[in-house]
Structures are given as structure tokens and as C-alpha cells.
Amino acid sequence: MNITAVESTTLSVVAYDEAQDALRLEFRSGAIYHYFGVPVSVPVGLLAAASEGSYFNRVIRRRFPCRWLVKPEAGKGNGALRAEGAR
């Protein structure tokens, strides 16, 4: 898996597993999403984009099946990350 920290107001980490066509995005909010069936051109384009957030909204969001690994609201409040399904 290729993992890259990014300087973005939206994203903090982009990780891609070419063998599984899987993209993991870690957001500044603390949310972590795992996207499936993502061709290698997508993370390459994301990392080359002038605005990672705009690229995400235009090319990735609602275009690939995904599941959250950490709840979107987990990064708010006390800052503690909670795993999927944690109470």
C-alpha cells in the first residue's frame, strides 16, 4: 500500500493498494473512508491536483462504493478516533 500525507484543508492522508484497487482517505475531520474498485489513475490524479478537496468532490465522492472505517464525526469533540461500530 502506498501511503502519502498531503497538505490539504480537506484530506490528511491518501493511501492506495493497487493490488486491490482500494483507496483509503483520511480526512482532517478524523473520518476515514475506504473506497473500492478505484483505478490507479484516480489516486495519481488526486495527488497531482491543485486542490485535493475539489478533486475528491469531482472524481471520487459518490462514484465508488465505500465504507467508513472511522465515523465522520469522530474527529470532533474530544479528538479521540473511534473505530467502526465502537460505542
N, C-alpha and C positions, 0 to 999 in steps of 0.2 A: 504494500500500500504506500503510495506517495502522499506525504503529509506536508502541507505548506501553510505557514502562518501568513496572514495577509493584513495589510494596513487598510482597513475599510471601516466605515461607520456602521455597516450592517453585519459583516462577517468577521470572524477572528481566525478560523481555520478551514482549509479546504483539503479534504483527503479523498483520494481516488484509488480504487482497486480495479485495475484493468482486467484482471483475470475474471472478475465477477461483474464487470460493468456497473460497479457500485460507487456512488458518490456520497460522502458524508460531509455535511456542512455544519459548522459550529457558529452560531450567531452571537453577537455581542450581548444579546438579551439573556444568554445562557441556554437557549434552546439548541438541541442537536437533532438534525434530521438525517435519515438515511434514504437515498434515492436509488431506485433500481432501474436497470435497462438503459443506463446512461452511456452513450458512445464517448470515446476518448476525446473527441473534438469539443465536447461541452466543457469539461474542466480546463482544457487548454485555452479555450476562448474566455472562460471566466477569469483565469489568472492573467490573461493579456488585456482584459477590458479596462477602460479608463475608470469605470465605476462598477465595482463588483455587485453592488446592490441593484443597479439598473439592469445589468446583465442577468442576474438571478431572476428578477421580475419578468424580464422579457423572454428568456430562453428556458429556464428551469421550472419556475413556480407553476404548478398545476399542469405540467406537461409530462411528468414522470411519476410513476407510482412511488409512494414514500411512506415511511412510518417515523414517528418521533422516537428518539432514544432518551431524550430528556425533555420534560414538559416545557412549552414555550414560556410559561410564566415563572419557571424555576429560577431564572436569573434575577428576579425581582425580590424585594423584601430583604431577607437576611443574607442573600447571596449564596446560600447553600444550594448545590445542584442535587436534584432528586432523580433517581433512576425511574425508568418507565414502570408504572404500576406501584411505586412506593407511596406510602401514606404518611 
